[in-house]
Amino acid sequence: MDNRHNGKVALVTGGSRGLGKGICKILAERGATVIVNYAYNSTDAEQTVAEIRSSGGNAFAVQANITEEAEVARLMAEIEKSCGASVDILVNNATGPQPNISLEESTWNDYLDQLLFFVKAPLLLTQAVLPAMKSKGWGRIIHIGSEVVQIGNVDMAHYVTAKAAMIGMTRSWANTVGPWGITVNLVAPGWIPVERHADANVAALEHYQSGLPLGHVGVPGDIGSAVTFLASDEGRFITGQQLSVNGGNTFGM
């Protein structure tokens, strides 16, 4: 086991499935105690915890609606109780439904639904973990964004807009908390098939894959590896950045 994160507590929101699960497992493999946050499905969360523990890692599942301030406060209290320590690594990964909605049919509430997960929740969580990170003089905040910001997917403007906002937060927060040894970065995955894509159009996926320079789609562990690097001491001089992890599907900003 790579022990680069020994002694660190990592909170991964939406950690029970998909990309979140992959991130949790890689962080645990590197020695972090991982908090698998979930909203509703305790079965998936406990399964993720069981898989981590069976591989020699340490993890706890904690339910919380991270879009609510009181729930975030309870989440932090439960982490302190379970781990006896505060959060060192925060991974803002949780997401809600991502429906396709035409511009003509979009409402302000459709945009707010996305902003709840990609702006409000990261804000509440970051405010909750900052005091301890500042006290330690060390911390890692990592947002999970998306390549859609560069692509501008049709009928997804509500989702694209909210993901774009995460880039602005990343840059501003990096400038704000840098003096305390805290880095803030964003990992932007491409289309990585997970549970939520079970009904995805096969032809669409094959078309997407055919356009990738590497010729194949990624797996959740690819995102986990990128997160783990940015969360490590090796990534200490990287902050305010977007890292695209999409097989070369997009270039630059």
C-alpha positions as CSV (number, residue, x, y, z in Angstrom):
1,M,0.0,0.0,0.0
2,D,1.2,3.5,-0.9
3,N,1.2,5.5,2.4
4,R,1.4,9.0,1.0
5,H,-1.8,10.0,2.8
6,N,-1.2,8.2,6.1
7,G,-2.7,10.2,9.0
8,K,-5.0,12.2,6.7
9,V,-8.8,12.3,6.7
10,A,-10.5,12.6,3.3
11,L,-14.1,13.5,2.9
12,V,-15.6,12.5,-0.5
13,T,-19.1,13.7,-1.2
14,G,-21.2,11.4,-3.3
15,G,-18.7,8.8,-2.5
16,S,-20.8,5.7,-2.6
17,R,-21.0,5.1,-6.4
18,G,-19.5,6.0,-9.7
19,L,-16.6,8.4,-9.8
20,G,-16.9,9.1,-6.1
21,K,-16.4,5.4,-5.3
22,G,-13.3,5.3,-7.4
23,I,-11.9,8.4,-5.7
24,C,-12.6,6.9,-2.2
25,K,-10.9,3.6,-3.1
26,I,-7.7,5.2,-4.4
27,L,-7.4,7.6,-1.5
28,A,-7.9,4.7,0.9
29,E,-5.2,2.7,-0.9
30,R,-2.8,5.6,-0.4
31,G,-3.5,5.5,3.4
32,A,-6.1,8.1,4.0
33,T,-9.1,7.5,6.3
34,V,-12.0,8.0,3.9
35,I,-15.4,9.4,4.8
36,V,-17.8,8.1,2.2
37,N,-20.6,10.7,2.2
38,Y,-23.9,9.7,0.7
39,A,-27.4,11.2,0.5
40,Y,-29.8,8.3,0.4
41,N,-28.4,4.9,-0.5
42,S,-26.8,3.4,2.6
43,T,-26.4,0.0,0.9
44,D,-24.1,1.3,-1.8
45,A,-22.1,3.4,0.8
46,E,-21.6,0.5,3.1
47,Q,-20.6,-1.7,0.2
48,T,-17.9,0.9,-0.7
49,V,-16.7,0.9,2.9
50,A,-16.7,-2.9,3.0
51,E,-14.6,-3.1,-0.2
52,I,-12.1,-0.5,1.2
53,R,-11.7,-2.3,4.5
54,S,-11.4,-5.7,2.8
55,S,-8.4,-4.3,1.0
56,G,-6.8,-3.1,4.2
57,G,-8.0,0.5,4.1
58,N,-10.0,2.5,6.6
59,A,-13.4,4.1,5.8
60,F,-16.7,5.2,7.3
61,A,-20.0,5.9,5.6
62,V,-21.8,9.1,6.8
63,Q,-25.2,10.2,5.4
64,A,-25.8,13.9,5.0
65,N,-27.6,16.3,2.6
66,I,-24.7,18.5,1.9
67,T,-26.9,21.3,0.4
68,E,-28.2,22.1,3.8
69,E,-26.1,24.0,6.4
70,A,-27.4,22.1,9.4
71,E,-26.7,18.8,7.7
72,V,-23.1,19.9,6.9
73,A,-22.6,20.8,10.6
74,R,-23.9,17.3,11.6
75,L,-21.6,15.7,9.1
76,M,-18.5,17.4,10.5
77,A,-19.5,16.4,14.0
78,E,-19.9,12.8,13.0
79,I,-16.5,12.8,11.2
80,E,-14.9,14.1,14.4
81,K,-16.6,11.4,16.4
82,S,-15.7,8.6,14.0
83,C,-12.1,9.6,13.3
84,G,-11.1,11.8,16.2
85,A,-9.8,14.2,13.7
86,S,-10.9,17.0,11.3
87,V,-10.9,16.8,7.5
88,D,-7.6,17.3,5.7
89,I,-8.8,16.5,2.1
90,L,-12.2,17.7,0.8
91,V,-13.4,16.3,-2.5
92,N,-16.5,18.0,-3.8
93,N,-17.9,15.3,-6.0
94,A,-21.6,15.0,-5.3
95,T,-24.1,15.7,-8.0
96,G,-27.8,15.5,-8.6
97,P,-29.9,14.6,-11.7
98,Q,-28.6,16.0,-14.9
99,P,-31.6,16.1,-17.3
100,N,-31.4,17.4,-20.8
101,I,-33.5,20.5,-21.0
102,S,-33.9,22.7,-24.1
103,L,-33.1,26.4,-23.8
104,E,-36.7,27.3,-24.5
105,E,-38.0,25.0,-21.7
106,S,-35.4,25.9,-19.1
107,T,-36.4,27.6,-15.9
108,W,-34.4,29.4,-13.3
109,N,-35.1,26.6,-10.9
110,D,-33.4,24.2,-13.3
111,Y,-30.3,26.3,-13.0
112,L,-30.7,26.5,-9.2
113,D,-30.9,22.7,-9.0
114,Q,-27.4,22.5,-10.4
115,L,-26.0,25.4,-8.4
116,L,-27.1,23.7,-5.2
117,F,-24.6,20.8,-5.8
118,F,-21.8,22.7,-7.6
119,V,-21.8,26.0,-5.8
120,K,-23.8,25.9,-2.5
121,A,-22.6,22.5,-1.2
122,P,-18.9,23.2,-1.9
123,L,-19.2,26.6,-0.2
124,L,-20.8,25.1,2.9
125,L,-18.3,22.3,3.1
126,T,-15.3,24.5,2.5
127,Q,-16.4,26.9,5.2
128,A,-16.8,24.0,7.6
129,V,-13.3,22.5,7.0
130,L,-11.3,25.7,6.7
131,P,-10.8,26.6,10.4
132,A,-9.0,23.3,11.1
133,M,-7.1,23.4,7.8
134,K,-5.9,26.9,8.6
135,S,-4.9,25.8,12.1
136,K,-2.8,23.0,10.7
137,G,-1.3,25.1,7.9
138,W,-2.2,22.3,5.5
139,G,-5.3,21.4,3.4
140,R,-6.5,20.1,0.1
141,I,-9.8,21.2,-1.6
142,I,-10.6,19.4,-4.9
143,H,-13.6,20.1,-7.0
144,I,-14.9,17.6,-9.5
145,G,-15.8,19.6,-12.6
146,S,-16.5,18.4,-16.1
147,E,-15.3,18.7,-19.7
148,V,-18.7,20.1,-20.6
149,V,-17.5,23.6,-19.7
150,Q,-15.2,23.5,-22.7
151,I,-17.5,21.5,-25.0
152,G,-20.8,23.4,-24.2
153,N,-23.2,20.4,-24.6
154,V,-26.5,21.2,-26.2
155,D,-29.6,21.2,-23.9
156,M,-27.3,21.1,-20.9
157,A,-26.7,24.9,-20.3
158,H,-28.0,24.7,-16.7
159,Y,-25.4,21.9,-15.9
160,V,-22.6,23.6,-17.9
161,T,-23.2,26.9,-16.2
162,A,-23.0,25.4,-12.7
163,K,-19.8,23.4,-13.6
164,A,-18.3,26.6,-15.0
165,A,-18.9,28.4,-11.7
166,M,-16.7,25.8,-10.0
167,I,-13.7,27.0,-12.0
168,G,-14.3,30.5,-10.8
169,M,-14.5,29.3,-7.2
170,T,-11.3,27.3,-7.7
171,R,-9.3,30.3,-8.8
172,S,-10.6,32.7,-6.3
173,W,-10.4,30.4,-3.3
174,A,-6.9,29.3,-4.2
175,N,-5.8,32.9,-3.9
176,T,-7.7,33.3,-0.7
177,V,-6.4,30.3,1.3
178,G,-3.0,29.9,-0.2
179,P,-1.2,31.7,2.6
180,W,-2.3,28.9,5.0
181,G,-0.8,26.1,2.9
182,I,-4.2,25.1,1.5
183,T,-4.5,24.3,-2.2
184,V,-7.7,24.4,-4.3
185,N,-7.9,22.6,-7.6
186,L,-10.4,21.1,-10.0
187,V,-10.4,17.8,-11.8
188,A,-12.5,17.8,-15.0
189,P,-13.4,14.3,-16.1
190,G,-14.6,13.3,-19.5
191,W,-17.4,10.8,-20.1
192,I,-16.5,7.9,-17.9
193,P,-19.3,5.3,-17.9
194,V,-20.6,4.6,-14.4
195,E,-23.9,3.4,-12.9
196,R,-25.8,6.5,-13.9
197,H,-25.0,5.7,-17.6
198,A,-26.5,2.3,-17.6
199,D,-29.1,3.4,-20.2
200,A,-26.7,5.4,-22.3
201,N,-26.9,5.1,-26.0
202,V,-24.2,2.6,-27.1
203,A,-23.7,4.3,-30.5
204,A,-23.2,7.7,-28.7
205,L,-20.6,6.2,-26.4
206,E,-18.8,4.5,-29.3
207,H,-18.8,7.8,-31.2
208,Y,-17.4,9.6,-28.2
209,Q,-14.7,7.0,-27.7
210,S,-13.6,7.0,-31.3
211,G,-12.8,10.7,-31.0
212,L,-10.4,10.4,-28.1
213,P,-6.7,10.5,-28.9
214,L,-6.1,7.6,-26.5
215,G,-8.9,5.6,-28.2
216,H,-10.7,4.5,-25.1
217,V,-12.8,5.9,-22.2
218,G,-11.5,6.1,-18.7
219,V,-12.5,4.4,-15.5
220,P,-13.3,5.9,-12.1
221,G,-9.8,5.1,-10.8
222,D,-8.3,7.5,-13.4
223,I,-10.1,10.3,-11.6
224,G,-9.1,8.9,-8.3
225,S,-5.5,8.9,-9.2
226,A,-5.6,12.5,-10.4
227,V,-7.3,13.5,-7.1
228,T,-4.8,11.6,-5.1
229,F,-1.9,13.3,-6.7
230,L,-3.4,16.8,-6.2
231,A,-4.1,15.9,-2.6
232,S,-0.5,14.7,-1.9
233,D,2.6,16.6,-0.9
234,E,3.8,16.1,-4.4
235,G,1.0,18.4,-5.5
236,R,1.8,21.1,-3.0
237,F,2.9,23.7,-5.5
238,I,-0.2,23.3,-7.7
239,T,-3.2,25.5,-6.9
240,G,-6.0,27.3,-8.7
241,Q,-5.8,24.9,-11.6
242,Q,-8.2,22.8,-13.8
243,L,-6.8,19.3,-14.7
244,S,-8.7,17.7,-17.6
245,V,-8.7,13.9,-17.3
246,N,-10.5,12.9,-20.5
247,G,-8.1,11.0,-22.7
248,G,-7.2,14.2,-24.6
249,N,-10.8,15.1,-25.6
250,T,-10.1,18.7,-24.8
251,F,-7.0,20.9,-24.7
252,G,-6.3,24.0,-22.7
253,M,-8.9,26.1,-21.0
